[in-house]
């Protein structure tokens, strides 16, 4: 049971966003077994030394520790602080014809009852709580584990009796039962704060990742989620780069060096990969519903600046302008507002955008360049300008197109994706953070393979 409780505590810490590896969790188990679980402060410091890697996480660890081991502390200290108030006095109650379980429960001191509650709680898995409405179910299961079912039966039997004395006994038992239930509910609430909120946060983040861009303004803390997704992906890519850094094995050098060991290849030699400095150009349609997708794409890419050091950004609607400095100096909401003031107008003109981009960057685009275009390809029946995109595609290493609309609408109405797709390495739907994350991972792989 002790090991299970420690595993649950580790899960609570992870739910509070303290990073703990399986190895660190096992080290904490072994340290706790060696040092012991009492006194309390020694136990706390033992877990802290094995589980907390950064000082900024120590306050969160201490709060989780106090909340998680609250009943264990009360049991050891014999205290009743914050335990739901004093129980009604049942010492003078007539226990005749009450069930044995009921008599044993009401005869317990507050400290003994707290211990009974803690033992009953140990039979439950509170990490399964995911939504706030489950608290009532878990609280009822907790009091049933204590044996309160027999108390309910006795209350019903006494209340149905015509004798006044039995009805008074039933009322005393109701008051006592209500106090016990409040203690159980309080314990379950604390467990939900430790475990259920983490599930709720994960569920909410799952919904945000899958929601269309246009609906994300309804969620709070979306900017933090975007940054964390981007940083996680960047860290994953850095690990891939580290593994791939040495390149393929150099067979000739390996064989030559093996001659000194009687042709046994003791020392392996690897070809060094020639690093090419990639350049990324991002062109975003910021008109209508495409605006939200552009805002999150730019924020996502700039959050990965460790692995994408050179990103130049451009925005267009009726006009075309470079917005690289806007997103470097301002948060995405402010940047988008400034950009719209400059490029908004009547109608989106993709042909004009491609011509303007070629004039601005055509000489710089080479085989190290990746061009990303985000837009719905709805050109208001204006000239498509595909010849400019063809020239851009010929000079660049790769061109990607991200379209927030469903592929079934890519060529409906004034949308002309069919004219642009032949010049793209890939055209993908990008209507949610999940789509954006998958594309960013695909982009990083493509950039790494191009070096």
ABEGO torsion letter per residue (X at the ends): XAAAAAAAAAAAAAAAGBBBBAAAAAAAAAAAAAAEAOBAAAAAAAAAAAABABAAAAAAAAAAAAAAAAAAAAAAAGBABGAGEBBBBAAABBABGBBAAAAAAAABBAAAAAAAAAAAAAABBAAABABAAAAAAAAAAAAAAAGAAAAAAAAAAAAABABAAAAAAAAAAAAAAAAAAAAAAAAAAAAAAAAAAAAAAAAAAAAAAABBAAAAAABBGAAAAAAAAAAAAAAAAAAAAAAAAAEBBBAAAAAAAAAAAGGBBABBBBBBBBBBBBBBBBBBBABEAAAAAAAAAAAAAAAAAAABABBBBBBBBABBBBAAAAAAABBAAAAAAAAAAAABEBEBBAAAAAAAAAAAAAAABBAABBBBBBEAGBAGGBBAGAAAAAAAAAABABBBBBBABBAAAAABEABAAAAAAAABABBBBBABAAAAAAAAAAAAAAAAAAX
